[in-house]
Amino acid sequence: METHYTKIFTGSFIIAQLIQSRLEDIGIEPILKDDFKTGLRAVLVTDYPRLIEIYVHNDELEKAVPVVENVKAEMQI
């Protein structure tokens, strides 16, 4: 299956929100995917960090990757 989107980040909800904001500031509308499934674990949700994936259209990849790298450097991850 061919896709026109590329995953540029997988990580915490907080960092994903920051990346999303920065991408939107430069006119990129990312797609965020949260694979967290409630009900699969018998423990509190707060016991597991939510991992978010961010995808951008391939045409915007060149502009988006430096944004992600800058945020990761700021957060030292």
Residue pairs with C-beta under 8 A, 6 or more apart in sequence:
4 57
4 58
4 59
5 31
5 55
5 56
5 57
5 58
6 55
6 56
6 58
6 61
7 53
7 54
7 55
8 30
8 54
8 55
8 56
8 61
8 64
8 65
8 68
9 15
9 16
9 19
9 52
9 53
9 54
9 68
10 51
10 52
10 53
10 54
11 51
11 52
11 77
12 49
12 50
12 51
12 52
13 34
13 49
13 50
13 52
15 71
15 72
15 75
15 77
16 32
16 52
16 54
18 71
18 75
19 30
19 54
19 67
19 68
19 71
20 30
20 32
20 54
22 67
22 70
22 71
23 29
23 30
23 54
23 56
23 64
23 67
24 30
26 63
26 67
28 56
28 60
28 63
28 64
28 67
30 54
30 55
30 56
30 64
31 54
31 55
31 56
32 52
32 53
32 54
32 55
33 52
33 53
33 54
33 55
34 50
34 51
34 52
34 53
35 51
35 53
36 45
36 48
36 50
36 51
38 45
41 47
41 48
54 68
56 64
